Amino acid sequence: MAQLSTNQATVAGPSAARRLGSGSVGLIRMMRRNTAGFIGFVVLMIIVIVSFIGPLVTSGDTATDVTQIFKPPTRAHPLGTDYQGRDVLIQVIRGGQTVLIVGFLAATLTTVIAVVFGALSAYAGGWIDTVITGLADIVLTIPQLPLLALLAAFISFKSAWQLALIIAALAWPTLLRAIRAQVLSLRERDYIEAAQALDLGTGHILFREILPNMRSYIAINFTIGMTNAIYAQIALYFLGLAPLSGDNWGIMINIANTRGAIYFQNSFWYIMAPVLAISILQLAMVTMTRSLEDIFNPRLRQER
């Protein structure tokens, strides 16, 4: 028996590896069905890899050189230098990691809150629906920027989790109402009525019957939520409501503004480099949603 189990494990291992590999190849193949979406996916992966591996390679290349303040692009400094003579390209490489982490965490928290409570609100109805939608309406009426300015006086926002949490706490109501509307439509379908007749339970119906049919909608809204979270954190850094320490594209824009970079002739790339990095990242994520639609929507795959 022991020998038989060992043989089965030996056979199962490569088989599982082949399934994993074929799944990855199949995913890439579906992504490639939409050229624009696949290009967005590739650009996003490049930004992620550079943002997380780049700081390890450039960890010792941030020395200050007052003789190189606001120098134009050269071979040694492809994007020029900043107000302390530091290389702008290295700052761009090092500044993407925090932006991506906070954006991902905030979008994840926003999506989880909105999907769980939005689906529960629509499916359960009654007083549960009234309480959840009422709370969402209250949060929607709160002016976000003044609230963030007030919170910045009491909270330092030192960690990515703190920043992501505060962004998610203000961003979930919009997606929740959209999820609620989708679930209200889906709960009238025949297969949902059949599941109710079989008394499969609220949890099973929501998480095994309704939400899997909303994967495309949820994935696309997660991407949009991540773009909104990135803009929100950049705004916090630009306005000085988050600590200006470490490496971050928002901090670069803030310092370029406060240090008067606009008045220096050779500071163009110091100002525009983080702006372009943010724009390219956002464009890559938005265009990638085209491929996500193909992956999660079988009808689109059949049409192509």
C-alpha beads as a LAMMPS data file, in Angstrom:
LAMMPS data file: protein, C-alpha beads

304 atoms
303 bonds

1 atom types
1 bond types

-500.0 500.0 xlo xhi
-500.0 500.0 ylo yhi
-500.0 500.0 zlo zhi

Masses

1 110.0

Atoms # bond

1 1 1 0.000 0.000 0.000
2 1 1 2.819 2.370 0.877
3 1 1 4.493 1.673 -2.472
4 1 1 1.201 2.238 -4.276
5 1 1 0.665 5.566 -2.499
6 1 1 4.189 6.642 -3.399
7 1 1 3.634 5.768 -7.033
8 1 1 0.340 7.659 -7.076
9 1 1 1.996 10.712 -5.552
10 1 1 4.773 10.512 -8.128
11 1 1 2.236 10.408 -10.940
12 1 1 0.058 13.113 -9.404
13 1 1 2.928 15.561 -8.970
14 1 1 3.862 16.015 -12.644
15 1 1 0.183 15.880 -13.586
16 1 1 -0.590 18.715 -11.206
17 1 1 2.387 20.656 -12.515
18 1 1 1.212 20.125 -16.082
19 1 1 -2.289 21.331 -15.168
20 1 1 -0.828 24.406 -13.492
21 1 1 1.388 25.106 -16.463
22 1 1 -1.410 24.560 -18.988
23 1 1 -3.641 26.836 -16.904
24 1 1 -1.034 29.599 -17.003
25 1 1 -0.556 29.159 -20.748
26 1 1 -4.322 29.174 -21.247
27 1 1 -4.636 32.374 -19.227
28 1 1 -1.961 34.102 -21.315
29 1 1 -3.607 32.834 -24.492
30 1 1 -6.962 34.321 -23.451
31 1 1 -5.274 37.584 -22.491
32 1 1 -3.750 37.761 -25.986
33 1 1 -7.170 37.612 -27.645
34 1 1 -7.443 41.354 -27.061
35 1 1 -4.293 43.111 -28.230
36 1 1 -4.842 46.327 -26.269
37 1 1 -5.694 44.412 -23.109
38 1 1 -2.632 42.190 -23.427
39 1 1 -0.347 45.188 -23.975
40 1 1 -1.824 46.745 -20.835
41 1 1 -1.186 43.521 -18.929
42 1 1 2.450 43.360 -20.111
43 1 1 3.090 47.008 -19.217
44 1 1 1.530 46.486 -15.786
45 1 1 3.735 43.445 -15.139
46 1 1 6.817 45.400 -16.185
47 1 1 5.920 48.224 -13.792
48 1 1 5.298 45.757 -10.952
49 1 1 8.576 43.907 -11.535
50 1 1 10.609 47.114 -11.830
51 1 1 8.937 48.623 -8.744
52 1 1 9.701 45.628 -6.535
53 1 1 13.061 44.516 -7.904
54 1 1 14.437 47.920 -8.893
55 1 1 14.866 49.222 -5.309
56 1 1 17.038 46.209 -4.526
57 1 1 19.348 47.015 -7.437
58 1 1 19.458 50.791 -6.870
59 1 1 19.573 50.782 -3.058
60 1 1 22.918 52.598 -2.908
61 1 1 22.437 55.058 -5.791
62 1 1 20.615 57.926 -4.052
63 1 1 23.530 60.068 -2.928
64 1 1 23.109 63.846 -2.825
65 1 1 25.343 65.923 -5.109
66 1 1 24.817 69.687 -4.831
67 1 1 26.910 70.256 -7.939
68 1 1 24.308 68.425 -10.057
69 1 1 21.126 70.273 -9.024
70 1 1 18.410 70.279 -11.731
71 1 1 20.661 69.001 -14.475
72 1 1 19.131 68.045 -17.858
73 1 1 19.007 64.405 -18.992
74 1 1 22.396 62.861 -19.708
75 1 1 23.747 59.350 -20.206
76 1 1 24.528 59.145 -16.489
77 1 1 21.114 60.568 -15.517
78 1 1 18.580 59.701 -18.271
79 1 1 15.821 61.806 -16.658
80 1 1 18.052 64.466 -15.140
81 1 1 18.452 65.297 -11.455
82 1 1 16.355 66.870 -8.684
83 1 1 16.878 69.778 -6.283
84 1 1 19.540 67.756 -4.400
85 1 1 21.344 66.447 -7.453
86 1 1 19.834 62.957 -7.125
87 1 1 18.965 60.837 -10.135
88 1 1 15.280 61.211 -11.108
89 1 1 15.037 57.837 -12.874
90 1 1 16.125 55.999 -9.719
91 1 1 13.495 57.883 -7.719
92 1 1 10.817 56.865 -10.233
93 1 1 11.918 53.230 -9.999
94 1 1 11.902 53.301 -6.206
95 1 1 8.665 55.288 -5.928
96 1 1 6.264 52.798 -7.494
97 1 1 6.300 50.114 -4.811
98 1 1 4.326 52.011 -2.162
99 1 1 1.843 53.268 -4.754
100 1 1 1.127 49.725 -5.938
101 1 1 0.885 48.257 -2.429
102 1 1 -1.498 50.914 -1.129
103 1 1 -3.581 50.791 -4.306
104 1 1 -3.874 47.004 -4.178
105 1 1 -4.712 46.882 -0.469
106 1 1 -7.276 49.679 -0.733
107 1 1 -8.935 48.110 -3.782
108 1 1 -9.030 44.706 -2.065
109 1 1 -10.630 46.092 1.087
110 1 1 -13.093 48.178 -0.918
111 1 1 -14.097 45.249 -3.125
112 1 1 -14.510 42.787 -0.239
113 1 1 -16.666 45.194 1.782
114 1 1 -18.772 46.221 -1.208
115 1 1 -19.274 42.710 -2.587
116 1 1 -20.121 41.001 0.702
117 1 1 -22.437 43.646 2.111
118 1 1 -23.869 44.727 -1.243
119 1 1 -24.833 41.154 -2.109
120 1 1 -26.212 40.541 1.386
121 1 1 -28.210 43.771 1.263
122 1 1 -29.840 42.916 -2.070
123 1 1 -30.514 39.265 -1.302
124 1 1 -31.724 39.574 2.301
125 1 1 -33.758 42.748 1.855
126 1 1 -35.871 44.062 4.747
127 1 1 -34.191 45.834 7.642
128 1 1 -30.753 44.501 6.634
129 1 1 -31.058 46.232 3.272
130 1 1 -32.274 49.418 4.949
131 1 1 -29.374 49.530 7.419
132 1 1 -26.643 48.777 4.863
133 1 1 -27.899 51.166 2.184
134 1 1 -28.545 53.836 4.809
135 1 1 -24.966 53.558 6.055
136 1 1 -23.696 53.703 2.470
137 1 1 -25.719 56.857 1.837
138 1 1 -24.274 58.486 4.957
139 1 1 -20.690 57.739 3.908
140 1 1 -21.398 58.995 0.379
141 1 1 -22.487 62.380 1.729
142 1 1 -19.258 62.907 3.704
143 1 1 -16.849 65.277 1.897
144 1 1 -13.757 63.134 1.555
145 1 1 -11.016 65.740 1.204
146 1 1 -11.952 67.778 4.320
147 1 1 -12.326 64.534 6.280
148 1 1 -8.895 63.336 5.158
149 1 1 -7.411 66.689 6.146
150 1 1 -9.023 66.372 9.577
151 1 1 -7.846 62.783 10.040
152 1 1 -4.317 63.727 9.006
153 1 1 -4.129 65.894 12.124
154 1 1 -4.672 62.832 14.348
155 1 1 -3.373 59.912 12.242
156 1 1 0.131 59.832 10.805
157 1 1 -0.629 57.395 7.931
158 1 1 2.860 55.931 8.401
159 1 1 2.022 52.427 7.187
160 1 1 0.557 51.296 3.878
161 1 1 -2.230 49.513 5.773
162 1 1 -3.324 52.722 7.505
163 1 1 -3.430 54.649 4.257
164 1 1 -5.224 51.834 2.418
165 1 1 -7.747 51.435 5.232
166 1 1 -8.739 55.100 5.292
167 1 1 -9.067 55.187 1.490
168 1 1 -11.178 52.019 1.476
169 1 1 -13.349 53.295 4.322
170 1 1 -14.479 56.160 2.093
171 1 1 -14.577 54.347 -1.265
172 1 1 -16.817 51.309 -0.700
173 1 1 -20.342 52.838 -0.906
174 1 1 -20.283 53.512 -4.666
175 1 1 -19.303 49.947 -5.559
176 1 1 -21.685 48.544 -2.934
177 1 1 -24.670 50.208 -4.575
178 1 1 -23.577 48.892 -7.973
179 1 1 -23.174 45.345 -6.620
180 1 1 -26.555 45.597 -4.905
181 1 1 -28.215 46.543 -8.202
182 1 1 -26.591 43.584 -9.980
183 1 1 -27.645 41.104 -7.294
184 1 1 -31.212 42.439 -7.310
185 1 1 -31.327 41.502 -10.990
186 1 1 -29.659 38.091 -10.606
187 1 1 -31.766 36.912 -7.673
188 1 1 -34.804 36.779 -9.964
189 1 1 -33.195 34.208 -12.268
190 1 1 -34.570 30.676 -12.479
191 1 1 -31.472 28.961 -11.082
192 1 1 -31.595 31.166 -7.978
193 1 1 -35.239 30.314 -7.421
194 1 1 -34.345 26.642 -7.801
195 1 1 -31.571 26.998 -5.206
196 1 1 -34.024 28.689 -2.852
197 1 1 -36.516 25.890 -3.382
198 1 1 -33.819 23.379 -2.435
199 1 1 -33.121 25.437 0.726
200 1 1 -29.377 25.619 0.032
201 1 1 -28.912 28.508 2.434
202 1 1 -28.060 32.186 2.021
203 1 1 -24.294 31.672 2.112
204 1 1 -24.353 29.008 -0.588
205 1 1 -26.652 30.998 -2.853
206 1 1 -24.647 34.199 -2.528
207 1 1 -21.116 32.795 -2.770
208 1 1 -21.705 29.733 -4.967
209 1 1 -24.533 30.824 -7.250
210 1 1 -24.775 34.627 -7.535
211 1 1 -21.274 36.060 -7.074
212 1 1 -19.487 33.610 -9.434
213 1 1 -21.712 34.967 -12.207
214 1 1 -20.434 38.464 -11.412
215 1 1 -16.724 37.677 -11.674
216 1 1 -16.183 39.860 -14.730
217 1 1 -18.007 42.790 -13.148
218 1 1 -16.131 42.408 -9.849
219 1 1 -12.713 42.049 -11.512
220 1 1 -13.197 45.133 -13.657
221 1 1 -14.467 47.166 -10.711
222 1 1 -11.496 45.978 -8.647
223 1 1 -9.203 47.411 -11.314
224 1 1 -11.140 50.672 -11.373
225 1 1 -11.064 50.742 -7.573
226 1 1 -7.296 50.355 -7.653
227 1 1 -6.920 53.268 -10.066
228 1 1 -9.122 55.439 -7.823
229 1 1 -7.118 54.420 -4.748
230 1 1 -3.872 55.363 -6.500
231 1 1 -5.233 58.783 -7.378
232 1 1 -6.494 59.244 -3.811
233 1 1 -3.120 58.467 -2.219
234 1 1 -1.254 60.642 -4.728
235 1 1 -3.605 63.500 -3.823
236 1 1 -2.868 62.954 -0.113
237 1 1 0.867 63.130 -0.699
238 1 1 0.585 66.096 -3.050
239 1 1 -1.442 68.059 -0.487
240 1 1 0.946 67.097 2.302
241 1 1 -1.700 65.162 4.251
242 1 1 0.507 62.048 4.406
243 1 1 4.089 61.882 5.748
244 1 1 6.593 63.044 3.128
245 1 1 9.127 60.334 3.874
246 1 1 10.390 57.446 1.814
247 1 1 10.071 57.004 -1.938
248 1 1 6.764 57.713 -3.610
249 1 1 5.601 59.296 -6.859
250 1 1 3.207 61.539 -4.920
251 1 1 6.054 62.763 -2.723
252 1 1 8.095 63.561 -5.833
253 1 1 5.263 65.720 -7.180
254 1 1 4.820 67.430 -3.814
255 1 1 8.518 68.246 -3.461
256 1 1 8.761 69.403 -7.067
257 1 1 5.948 71.835 -6.303
258 1 1 7.218 73.063 -2.938
259 1 1 10.864 73.345 -4.022
260 1 1 9.992 75.554 -6.970
261 1 1 11.061 73.119 -9.666
262 1 1 8.728 74.847 -12.123
263 1 1 11.022 77.869 -12.120
264 1 1 14.073 75.904 -13.288
265 1 1 14.540 75.387 -17.007
266 1 1 16.013 71.882 -16.732
267 1 1 13.497 70.492 -14.224
268 1 1 10.931 69.374 -16.809
269 1 1 11.571 65.645 -16.389
270 1 1 11.737 65.931 -12.612
271 1 1 8.168 67.252 -12.682
272 1 1 6.822 65.087 -15.488
273 1 1 8.508 61.736 -14.703
274 1 1 6.234 60.778 -11.759
275 1 1 3.189 62.165 -13.588
276 1 1 3.961 60.013 -16.638
277 1 1 4.635 56.975 -14.426
278 1 1 1.227 57.353 -12.780
279 1 1 -0.483 57.907 -16.134
280 1 1 1.140 54.864 -17.756
281 1 1 0.256 52.687 -14.750
282 1 1 -3.372 53.818 -14.834
283 1 1 -3.632 53.395 -18.605
284 1 1 -2.157 49.887 -18.382
285 1 1 -4.698 48.825 -15.748
286 1 1 -7.654 50.334 -17.592
287 1 1 -6.744 48.733 -20.932
288 1 1 -6.086 45.405 -19.203
289 1 1 -9.787 45.267 -18.283
290 1 1 -10.511 44.492 -21.942
291 1 1 -8.720 41.176 -21.584
292 1 1 -10.402 40.550 -18.226
293 1 1 -13.759 40.810 -19.973
294 1 1 -12.681 38.091 -22.402
295 1 1 -11.455 35.843 -19.590
296 1 1 -14.558 36.051 -17.413
297 1 1 -17.208 36.371 -20.138
298 1 1 -17.575 33.157 -22.199
299 1 1 -19.828 34.891 -24.738
300 1 1 -17.076 37.317 -25.706
301 1 1 -14.621 34.428 -26.098
302 1 1 -17.049 32.662 -28.442
303 1 1 -17.586 35.812 -30.507
304 1 1 -13.831 36.186 -31.006

Bonds

1 1 1 2
2 1 2 3
3 1 3 4
4 1 4 5
5 1 5 6
6 1 6 7
7 1 7 8
8 1 8 9
9 1 9 10
10 1 10 11
11 1 11 12
12 1 12 13
13 1 13 14
14 1 14 15
15 1 15 16
16 1 16 17
17 1 17 18
18 1 18 19
19 1 19 20
20 1 20 21
21 1 21 22
22 1 22 23
23 1 23 24
24 1 24 25
25 1 25 26
26 1 26 27
27 1 27 28
28 1 28 29
29 1 29 30
30 1 30 31
31 1 31 32
32 1 32 33
33 1 33 34
34 1 34 35
35 1 35 36
36 1 36 37
37 1 37 38
38 1 38 39
39 1 39 40
40 1 40 41
41 1 41 42
42 1 42 43
43 1 43 44
44 1 44 45
45 1 45 46
46 1 46 47
47 1 47 48
48 1 48 49
49 1 49 50
50 1 50 51
51 1 51 52
52 1 52 53
53 1 53 54
54 1 54 55
55 1 55 56
56 1 56 57
57 1 57 58
58 1 58 59
59 1 59 60
60 1 60 61
61 1 61 62
62 1 62 63
63 1 63 64
64 1 64 65
65 1 65 66
66 1 66 67
67 1 67 68
68 1 68 69
69 1 69 70
70 1 70 71
71 1 71 72
72 1 72 73
73 1 73 74
74 1 74 75
75 1 75 76
76 1 76 77
77 1 77 78
78 1 78 79
79 1 79 80
80 1 80 81
81 1 81 82
82 1 82 83
83 1 83 84
84 1 84 85
85 1 85 86
86 1 86 87
87 1 87 88
88 1 88 89
89 1 89 90
90 1 90 91
91 1 91 92
92 1 92 93
93 1 93 94
94 1 94 95
95 1 95 96
96 1 96 97
97 1 97 98
98 1 98 99
99 1 99 100
100 1 100 101
101 1 101 102
102 1 102 103
103 1 103 104
104 1 104 105
105 1 105 106
106 1 106 107
107 1 107 108
108 1 108 109
109 1 109 110
110 1 110 111
111 1 111 112
112 1 112 113
113 1 113 114
114 1 114 115
115 1 115 116
116 1 116 117
117 1 117 118
118 1 118 119
119 1 119 120
120 1 120 121
121 1 121 122
122 1 122 123
123 1 123 124
124 1 124 125
125 1 125 126
126 1 126 127
127 1 127 128
128 1 128 129
129 1 129 130
130 1 130 131
131 1 131 132
132 1 132 133
133 1 133 134
134 1 134 135
135 1 135 136
136 1 136 137
137 1 137 138
138 1 138 139
139 1 139 140
140 1 140 141
141 1 141 142
142 1 142 143
143 1 143 144
144 1 144 145
145 1 145 146
146 1 146 147
147 1 147 148
148 1 148 149
149 1 149 150
150 1 150 151
151 1 151 152
152 1 152 153
153 1 153 154
154 1 154 155
155 1 155 156
156 1 156 157
157 1 157 158
158 1 158 159
159 1 159 160
160 1 160 161
161 1 161 162
162 1 162 163
163 1 163 164
164 1 164 165
165 1 165 166
166 1 166 167
167 1 167 168
168 1 168 169
169 1 169 170
170 1 170 171
171 1 171 172
172 1 172 173
173 1 173 174
174 1 174 175
175 1 175 176
176 1 176 177
177 1 177 178
178 1 178 179
179 1 179 180
180 1 180 181
181 1 181 182
182 1 182 183
183 1 183 184
184 1 184 185
185 1 185 186
186 1 186 187
187 1 187 188
188 1 188 189
189 1 189 190
190 1 190 191
191 1 191 192
192 1 192 193
193 1 193 194
194 1 194 195
195 1 195 196
196 1 196 197
197 1 197 198
198 1 198 199
199 1 199 200
200 1 200 201
201 1 201 202
202 1 202 203
203 1 203 204
204 1 204 205
205 1 205 206
206 1 206 207
207 1 207 208
208 1 208 209
209 1 209 210
210 1 210 211
211 1 211 212
212 1 212 213
213 1 213 214
214 1 214 215
215 1 215 216
216 1 216 217
217 1 217 218
218 1 218 219
219 1 219 220
220 1 220 221
221 1 221 222
222 1 222 223
223 1 223 224
224 1 224 225
225 1 225 226
226 1 226 227
227 1 227 228
228 1 228 229
229 1 229 230
230 1 230 231
231 1 231 232
232 1 232 233
233 1 233 234
234 1 234 235
235 1 235 236
236 1 236 237
237 1 237 238
238 1 238 239
239 1 239 240
240 1 240 241
241 1 241 242
242 1 242 243
243 1 243 244
244 1 244 245
245 1 245 246
246 1 246 247
247 1 247 248
248 1 248 249
249 1 249 250
250 1 250 251
251 1 251 252
252 1 252 253
253 1 253 254
254 1 254 255
255 1 255 256
256 1 256 257
257 1 257 258
258 1 258 259
259 1 259 260
260 1 260 261
261 1 261 262
262 1 262 263
263 1 263 264
264 1 264 265
265 1 265 266
266 1 266 267
267 1 267 268
268 1 268 269
269 1 269 270
270 1 270 271
271 1 271 272
272 1 272 273
273 1 273 274
274 1 274 275
275 1 275 276
276 1 276 277
277 1 277 278
278 1 278 279
279 1 279 280
280 1 280 281
281 1 281 282
282 1 282 283
283 1 283 284
284 1 284 285
285 1 285 286
286 1 286 287
287 1 287 288
288 1 288 289
289 1 289 290
290 1 290 291
291 1 291 292
292 1 292 293
293 1 293 294
294 1 294 295
295 1 295 296
296 1 296 297
297 1 297 298
298 1 298 299
299 1 299 300
300 1 300 301
301 1 301 302
302 1 302 303
303 1 303 304
